[in-house]
Amino acid sequence: GVDNIRWHKPVYAGDHLSAQVTVLDARESTSKPGLGIVNYEVSVYNQHEKLVMTLKSVGMFLTKAAWEMTAQSD
């Protein structure tokens, strides 16, 4: 899910955007082996390096061990 999405400045057609993702917390799921739960924050900047948007989110991702097992089976 996405929490606390904030638009700090307008974004216009033709703007060049870049993003920075910061992991706030990561842990393995206790109910779903091979999955990790990651809390992270995204900051988006325009071509003038001005902050235009921030959001916090939670995502589920394969753990490194699960990803390596998947990659070996290919």
PDB file as gemmi writes it, atoms N, CA and C in Angstrom:
CRYST1    1.000    1.000    1.000  90.00  90.00  90.00 P 1                      
ATOM      1  N   GLY A   1       0.807  -1.174   0.000  1.00  0.00           N  
ATOM      2  CA  GLY A   1       0.000   0.000   0.000  1.00  0.00           C  
ATOM      3  C   GLY A   1       0.854   1.243   0.000  1.00  0.00           C  
ATOM      4  N   VAL A   2       0.251   2.338  -0.322  1.00  0.00           N  
ATOM      5  CA  VAL A   2       0.921   3.635  -0.341  1.00  0.00           C  
ATOM      6  C   VAL A   2       0.328   4.497   0.776  1.00  0.00           C  
ATOM      7  N   ASP A   3       1.205   5.086   1.574  1.00  0.00           N  
ATOM      8  CA  ASP A   3       0.790   5.980   2.648  1.00  0.00           C  
ATOM      9  C   ASP A   3       1.473   7.331   2.466  1.00  0.00           C  
ATOM     10  N   ASN A   4       0.846   8.342   2.954  1.00  0.00           N  
ATOM     11  CA  ASN A   4       1.444   9.673   3.041  1.00  0.00           C  
ATOM     12  C   ASN A   4       2.012  10.182   1.722  1.00  0.00           C  
ATOM     13  N   ILE A   5       1.266  10.054   0.636  1.00  0.00           N  
ATOM     14  CA  ILE A   5       1.731  10.634  -0.615  1.00  0.00           C  
ATOM     15  C   ILE A   5       1.523  12.141  -0.553  1.00  0.00           C  
ATOM     16  N   ARG A   6       2.576  12.881  -0.889  1.00  0.00           N  
ATOM     17  CA  ARG A   6       2.497  14.348  -0.822  1.00  0.00           C  
ATOM     18  C   ARG A   6       3.107  14.932  -2.087  1.00  0.00           C  
ATOM     19  N   TRP A   7       2.377  15.826  -2.687  1.00  0.00           N  
ATOM     20  CA  TRP A   7       2.871  16.576  -3.836  1.00  0.00           C  
ATOM     21  C   TRP A   7       3.340  17.922  -3.319  1.00  0.00           C  
ATOM     22  N   HIS A   8       4.640  18.165  -3.380  1.00  0.00           N  
ATOM     23  CA  HIS A   8       5.229  19.391  -2.834  1.00  0.00           C  
ATOM     24  C   HIS A   8       5.254  20.524  -3.857  1.00  0.00           C  
ATOM     25  N   LYS A   9       5.387  20.177  -5.125  1.00  0.00           N  
ATOM     26  CA  LYS A   9       5.404  21.156  -6.210  1.00  0.00           C  
ATOM     27  C   LYS A   9       4.714  20.536  -7.414  1.00  0.00           C  
ATOM     28  N   PRO A  10       4.197  21.357  -8.316  1.00  0.00           N  
ATOM     29  CA  PRO A  10       3.571  20.806  -9.525  1.00  0.00           C  
ATOM     30  C   PRO A  10       4.606  20.157 -10.448  1.00  0.00           C  
ATOM     31  N   VAL A  11       4.146  19.187 -11.209  1.00  0.00           N  
ATOM     32  CA  VAL A  11       4.958  18.535 -12.239  1.00  0.00           C  
ATOM     33  C   VAL A  11       4.291  18.824 -13.574  1.00  0.00           C  
ATOM     34  N   TYR A  12       5.097  19.224 -14.542  1.00  0.00           N  
ATOM     35  CA  TYR A  12       4.575  19.636 -15.843  1.00  0.00           C  
ATOM     36  C   TYR A  12       5.052  18.692 -16.943  1.00  0.00           C  
ATOM     37  N   ALA A  13       4.305  18.645 -18.033  1.00  0.00           N  
ATOM     38  CA  ALA A  13       4.720  17.878 -19.204  1.00  0.00           C  
ATOM     39  C   ALA A  13       6.104  18.363 -19.627  1.00  0.00           C  
ATOM     40  N   GLY A  14       6.988  17.444 -19.910  1.00  0.00           N  
ATOM     41  CA  GLY A  14       8.343  17.790 -20.311  1.00  0.00           C  
ATOM     42  C   GLY A  14       9.339  17.841 -19.164  1.00  0.00           C  
ATOM     43  N   ASP A  15       8.862  17.816 -17.917  1.00  0.00           N  
ATOM     44  CA  ASP A  15       9.783  17.767 -16.780  1.00  0.00           C  
ATOM     45  C   ASP A  15      10.569  16.456 -16.814  1.00  0.00           C  
ATOM     46  N   HIS A  16      11.794  16.513 -16.343  1.00  0.00           N  
ATOM     47  CA  HIS A  16      12.620  15.320 -16.185  1.00  0.00           C  
ATOM     48  C   HIS A  16      12.664  15.009 -14.695  1.00  0.00           C  
ATOM     49  N   LEU A  17      12.223  13.813 -14.335  1.00  0.00           N  
ATOM     50  CA  LEU A  17      12.113  13.434 -12.927  1.00  0.00           C  
ATOM     51  C   LEU A  17      13.134  12.365 -12.580  1.00  0.00           C  
ATOM     52  N   SER A  18      13.608  12.410 -11.361  1.00  0.00           N  
ATOM     53  CA  SER A  18      14.467  11.355 -10.827  1.00  0.00           C  
ATOM     54  C   SER A  18      13.934  10.993  -9.449  1.00  0.00           C  
ATOM     55  N   ALA A  19      14.220   9.772  -9.028  1.00  0.00           N  
ATOM     56  CA  ALA A  19      13.687   9.297  -7.750  1.00  0.00           C  
ATOM     57  C   ALA A  19      14.792   8.694  -6.902  1.00  0.00           C  
ATOM     58  N   GLN A  20      14.602   8.826  -5.612  1.00  0.00           N  
ATOM     59  CA  GLN A  20      15.491   8.205  -4.634  1.00  0.00           C  
ATOM     60  C   GLN A  20      14.617   7.360  -3.716  1.00  0.00           C  
ATOM     61  N   VAL A  21      15.024   6.108  -3.509  1.00  0.00           N  
ATOM     62  CA  VAL A  21      14.276   5.201  -2.637  1.00  0.00           C  
ATOM     63  C   VAL A  21      15.140   4.902  -1.418  1.00  0.00           C  
ATOM     64  N   THR A  22      14.560   5.069  -0.234  1.00  0.00           N  
ATOM     65  CA  THR A  22      15.254   4.781   1.019  1.00  0.00           C  
ATOM     66  C   THR A  22      14.497   3.677   1.748  1.00  0.00           C  
ATOM     67  N   VAL A  23      15.193   2.589   2.058  1.00  0.00           N  
ATOM     68  CA  VAL A  23      14.583   1.494   2.817  1.00  0.00           C  
ATOM     69  C   VAL A  23      14.580   1.885   4.287  1.00  0.00           C  
ATOM     70  N   LEU A  24      13.391   1.905   4.881  1.00  0.00           N  
ATOM     71  CA  LEU A  24      13.237   2.280   6.286  1.00  0.00           C  
ATOM     72  C   LEU A  24      13.309   1.069   7.200  1.00  0.00           C  
ATOM     73  N   ASP A  25      12.817  -0.070   6.709  1.00  0.00           N  
ATOM     74  CA  ASP A  25      12.771  -1.289   7.516  1.00  0.00           C  
ATOM     75  C   ASP A  25      12.583  -2.476   6.578  1.00  0.00           C  
ATOM     76  N   ALA A  26      13.234  -3.587   6.880  1.00  0.00           N  
ATOM     77  CA  ALA A  26      13.060  -4.800   6.085  1.00  0.00           C  
ATOM     78  C   ALA A  26      13.095  -5.993   7.031  1.00  0.00           C  
ATOM     79  N   ARG A  27      12.160  -6.921   6.803  1.00  0.00           N  
ATOM     80  CA  ARG A  27      12.122  -8.129   7.637  1.00  0.00           C  
ATOM     81  C   ARG A  27      11.519  -9.269   6.823  1.00  0.00           C  
ATOM     82  N   GLU A  28      11.811 -10.479   7.241  1.00  0.00           N  
ATOM     83  CA  GLU A  28      11.220 -11.626   6.575  1.00  0.00           C  
ATOM     84  C   GLU A  28       9.803 -11.832   7.068  1.00  0.00           C  
ATOM     85  N   SER A  29       8.947 -12.258   6.169  1.00  0.00           N  
ATOM     86  CA  SER A  29       7.567 -12.559   6.531  1.00  0.00           C  
ATOM     87  C   SER A  29       7.537 -13.818   7.394  1.00  0.00           C  
ATOM     88  N   THR A  30       6.764 -13.785   8.459  1.00  0.00           N  
ATOM     89  CA  THR A  30       6.641 -14.981   9.307  1.00  0.00           C  
ATOM     90  C   THR A  30       5.619 -15.953   8.744  1.00  0.00           C  
ATOM     91  N   SER A  31       4.682 -15.464   7.937  1.00  0.00           N  
ATOM     92  CA  SER A  31       3.624 -16.336   7.422  1.00  0.00           C  
ATOM     93  C   SER A  31       3.879 -16.813   5.990  1.00  0.00           C  
ATOM     94  N   LYS A  32       4.778 -16.153   5.275  1.00  0.00           N  
ATOM     95  CA  LYS A  32       5.051 -16.522   3.874  1.00  0.00           C  
ATOM     96  C   LYS A  32       6.550 -16.687   3.684  1.00  0.00           C  
ATOM     97  N   PRO A  33       7.058 -17.914   3.839  1.00  0.00           N  
ATOM     98  CA  PRO A  33       8.495 -18.140   3.678  1.00  0.00           C  
ATOM     99  C   PRO A  33       8.970 -17.706   2.289  1.00  0.00           C  
ATOM    100  N   GLY A  34      10.152 -17.114   2.248  1.00  0.00           N  
ATOM    101  CA  GLY A  34      10.719 -16.669   0.989  1.00  0.00           C  
ATOM    102  C   GLY A  34      10.334 -15.256   0.600  1.00  0.00           C  
ATOM    103  N   LEU A  35       9.482 -14.631   1.398  1.00  0.00           N  
ATOM    104  CA  LEU A  35       9.084 -13.255   1.122  1.00  0.00           C  
ATOM    105  C   LEU A  35       9.564 -12.335   2.240  1.00  0.00           C  
ATOM    106  N   GLY A  36       9.947 -11.135   1.843  1.00  0.00           N  
ATOM    107  CA  GLY A  36      10.333 -10.120   2.802  1.00  0.00           C  
ATOM    108  C   GLY A  36       9.370  -8.953   2.718  1.00  0.00           C  
ATOM    109  N   ILE A  37       9.190  -8.271   3.823  1.00  0.00           N  
ATOM    110  CA  ILE A  37       8.328  -7.094   3.883  1.00  0.00           C  
ATOM    111  C   ILE A  37       9.243  -5.880   4.042  1.00  0.00           C  
ATOM    112  N   VAL A  38       9.110  -4.941   3.125  1.00  0.00           N  
ATOM    113  CA  VAL A  38       9.995  -3.782   3.098  1.00  0.00           C  
ATOM    114  C   VAL A  38       9.167  -2.505   3.213  1.00  0.00           C  
ATOM    115  N   ASN A  39       9.504  -1.691   4.190  1.00  0.00           N  
ATOM    116  CA  ASN A  39       8.929  -0.348   4.327  1.00  0.00           C  
ATOM    117  C   ASN A  39       9.933   0.611   3.706  1.00  0.00           C  
ATOM    118  N   TYR A  40       9.471   1.445   2.791  1.00  0.00           N  
ATOM    119  CA  TYR A  40      10.392   2.347   2.118  1.00  0.00           C  
ATOM    120  C   TYR A  40       9.742   3.690   1.828  1.00  0.00           C  
ATOM    121  N   GLU A  41      10.606   4.664   1.566  1.00  0.00           N  
ATOM    122  CA  GLU A  41      10.165   6.013   1.252  1.00  0.00           C  
ATOM    123  C   GLU A  41      10.731   6.401  -0.110  1.00  0.00           C  
ATOM    124  N   VAL A  42       9.922   7.037  -0.921  1.00  0.00           N  
ATOM    125  CA  VAL A  42      10.340   7.487  -2.246  1.00  0.00           C  
ATOM    126  C   VAL A  42      10.290   9.011  -2.277  1.00  0.00           C  
ATOM    127  N   SER A  43      11.375   9.616  -2.765  1.00  0.00           N  
ATOM    128  CA  SER A  43      11.437  11.060  -2.982  1.00  0.00           C  
ATOM    129  C   SER A  43      11.664  11.290  -4.462  1.00  0.00           C  
ATOM    130  N   VAL A  44      10.854  12.151  -5.076  1.00  0.00           N  
ATOM    131  CA  VAL A  44      10.950  12.438  -6.503  1.00  0.00           C  
ATOM    132  C   VAL A  44      11.346  13.903  -6.684  1.00  0.00           C  
ATOM    133  N   TYR A  45      12.326  14.118  -7.566  1.00  0.00           N  
ATOM    134  CA  TYR A  45      12.873  15.448  -7.819  1.00  0.00           C  
ATOM    135  C   TYR A  45      12.701  15.818  -9.287  1.00  0.00           C  
ATOM    136  N   ASN A  46      12.568  17.106  -9.558  1.00  0.00           N  
ATOM    137  CA  ASN A  46      12.501  17.557 -10.947  1.00  0.00           C  
ATOM    138  C   ASN A  46      13.907  17.886 -11.453  1.00  0.00           C  
ATOM    139  N   GLN A  47      13.985  18.389 -12.683  1.00  0.00           N  
ATOM    140  CA  GLN A  47      15.272  18.670 -13.312  1.00  0.00           C  
ATOM    141  C   GLN A  47      16.054  19.780 -12.611  1.00  0.00           C  
ATOM    142  N   HIS A  48      15.391  20.536 -11.749  1.00  0.00           N  
ATOM    143  CA  HIS A  48      16.055  21.592 -10.983  1.00  0.00           C  
ATOM    144  C   HIS A  48      16.447  21.102  -9.581  1.00  0.00           C  
ATOM    145  N   GLU A  49      16.346  19.777  -9.387  1.00  0.00           N  
ATOM    146  CA  GLU A  49      16.653  19.127  -8.106  1.00  0.00           C  
ATOM    147  C   GLU A  49      15.755  19.622  -6.977  1.00  0.00           C  
ATOM    148  N   LYS A  50      14.537  20.020  -7.331  1.00  0.00           N  
ATOM    149  CA  LYS A  50      13.532  20.431  -6.349  1.00  0.00           C  
ATOM    150  C   LYS A  50      12.649  19.227  -6.033  1.00  0.00           C  
ATOM    151  N   LEU A  51      12.382  19.019  -4.758  1.00  0.00           N  
ATOM    152  CA  LEU A  51      11.524  17.924  -4.327  1.00  0.00           C  
ATOM    153  C   LEU A  51      10.095  18.194  -4.791  1.00  0.00           C  
ATOM    154  N   VAL A  52       9.521  17.255  -5.546  1.00  0.00           N  
ATOM    155  CA  VAL A  52       8.160  17.451  -6.042  1.00  0.00           C  
ATOM    156  C   VAL A  52       7.160  16.485  -5.416  1.00  0.00           C  
ATOM    157  N   MET A  53       7.623  15.313  -4.938  1.00  0.00           N  
ATOM    158  CA  MET A  53       6.682  14.340  -4.388  1.00  0.00           C  
ATOM    159  C   MET A  53       7.406  13.402  -3.441  1.00  0.00           C  
ATOM    160  N   THR A  54       6.720  13.014  -2.358  1.00  0.00           N  
ATOM    161  CA  THR A  54       7.212  11.967  -1.460  1.00  0.00           C  
ATOM    162  C   THR A  54       6.078  11.005  -1.170  1.00  0.00           C  
ATOM    163  N   LEU A  55       6.458   9.778  -0.881  1.00  0.00           N  
ATOM    164  CA  LEU A  55       5.477   8.793  -0.431  1.00  0.00           C  
ATOM    165  C   LEU A  55       6.175   7.745   0.406  1.00  0.00           C  
ATOM    166  N   LYS A  56       5.400   7.090   1.248  1.00  0.00           N  
ATOM    167  CA  LYS A  56       5.872   5.935   2.006  1.00  0.00           C  
ATOM    168  C   LYS A  56       5.047   4.747   1.559  1.00  0.00           C  
ATOM    169  N   SER A  57       5.692   3.577   1.493  1.00  0.00           N  
ATOM    170  CA  SER A  57       5.001   2.403   0.996  1.00  0.00           C  
ATOM    171  C   SER A  57       5.538   1.152   1.669  1.00  0.00           C  
ATOM    172  N   VAL A  58       4.761   0.082   1.552  1.00  0.00           N  
ATOM    173  CA  VAL A  58       5.145  -1.237   2.035  1.00  0.00           C  
ATOM    174  C   VAL A  58       5.024  -2.188   0.858  1.00  0.00           C  
ATOM    175  N   GLY A  59       6.049  -2.998   0.652  1.00  0.00           N  
ATOM    176  CA  GLY A  59       6.010  -3.959  -0.446  1.00  0.00           C  
ATOM    177  C   GLY A  59       6.503  -5.317  -0.005  1.00  0.00           C  
ATOM    178  N   MET A  60       6.090  -6.341  -0.746  1.00  0.00           N  
ATOM    179  CA  MET A  60       6.561  -7.689  -0.492  1.00  0.00           C  
ATOM    180  C   MET A  60       7.465  -8.097  -1.653  1.00  0.00           C  
ATOM    181  N   PHE A  61       8.646  -8.614  -1.315  1.00  0.00           N  
ATOM    182  CA  PHE A  61       9.651  -8.979  -2.294  1.00  0.00           C  
ATOM    183  C   PHE A  61      10.213 -10.349  -1.958  1.00  0.00           C  
ATOM    184  N   LEU A  62      10.712 -11.046  -2.985  1.00  0.00           N  
ATOM    185  CA  LEU A  62      11.413 -12.296  -2.729  1.00  0.00           C  
ATOM    186  C   LEU A  62      12.651 -12.009  -1.894  1.00  0.00           C  
ATOM    187  N   THR A  63      12.954 -12.893  -0.955  1.00  0.00           N  
ATOM    188  CA  THR A  63      14.209 -12.775  -0.224  1.00  0.00           C  
ATOM    189  C   THR A  63      15.342 -13.178  -1.159  1.00  0.00           C  
ATOM    190  N   LYS A  64      16.561 -12.857  -0.784  1.00  0.00           N  
ATOM    191  CA  LYS A  64      17.711 -13.206  -1.608  1.00  0.00           C  
ATOM    192  C   LYS A  64      17.788 -14.713  -1.801  1.00  0.00           C  
ATOM    193  N   ALA A  65      17.579 -15.484  -0.736  1.00  0.00           N  
ATOM    194  CA  ALA A  65      17.640 -16.947  -0.840  1.00  0.00           C  
ATOM    195  C   ALA A  65      16.575 -17.474  -1.794  1.00  0.00           C  
ATOM    196  N   ALA A  66      15.361 -16.962  -1.716  1.00  0.00           N  
ATOM    197  CA  ALA A  66      14.285 -17.413  -2.605  1.00  0.00           C  
ATOM    198  C   ALA A  66      14.575 -17.015  -4.044  1.00  0.00           C  
ATOM    199  N   TRP A  67      15.130 -15.813  -4.251  1.00  0.00           N  
ATOM    200  CA  TRP A  67      15.465 -15.356  -5.594  1.00  0.00           C  
ATOM    201  C   TRP A  67      16.568 -16.236  -6.193  1.00  0.00           C  
ATOM    202  N   GLU A  68      17.582 -16.569  -5.403  1.00  0.00           N  
ATOM    203  CA  GLU A  68      18.659 -17.415  -5.885  1.00  0.00           C  
ATOM    204  C   GLU A  68      18.155 -18.803  -6.246  1.00  0.00           C  
ATOM    205  N   MET A  69      17.227 -19.338  -5.486  1.00  0.00           N  
ATOM    206  CA  MET A  69      16.651 -20.655  -5.805  1.00  0.00           C  
ATOM    207  C   MET A  69      15.881 -20.579  -7.107  1.00  0.00           C  
ATOM    208  N   THR A  70      15.148 -19.487  -7.325  1.00  0.00           N  
ATOM    209  CA  THR A  70      14.393 -19.303  -8.564  1.00  0.00           C  
ATOM    210  C   THR A  70      15.344 -19.170  -9.755  1.00  0.00           C  
ATOM    211  N   ALA A  71      16.427 -18.424  -9.576  1.00  0.00           N  
ATOM    212  CA  ALA A  71      17.383 -18.199 -10.655  1.00  0.00           C  
ATOM    213  C   ALA A  71      18.105 -19.482 -11.039  1.00  0.00           C  
ATOM    214  N   GLN A  72      18.368 -20.358 -10.069  1.00  0.00           N  
ATOM    215  CA  GLN A  72      19.064 -21.615 -10.346  1.00  0.00           C  
ATOM    216  C   GLN A  72      18.203 -22.594 -11.103  1.00  0.00           C  
ATOM    217  N   SER A  73      16.881 -22.482 -10.966  1.00  0.00           N  
ATOM    218  CA  SER A  73      15.989 -23.429 -11.633  1.00  0.00           C  
ATOM    219  C   SER A  73      15.807 -23.104 -13.112  1.00  0.00           C  
ATOM    220  N   ASP A  74      16.244 -21.921 -13.553  1.00  0.00           N  
ATOM    221  CA  ASP A  74      16.097 -21.530 -14.967  1.00  0.00           C  
ATOM    222  C   ASP A  74      17.139 -22.165 -15.843  1.00  0.00           C  
TER     223      ASP A  74                                                      
END                                                                             
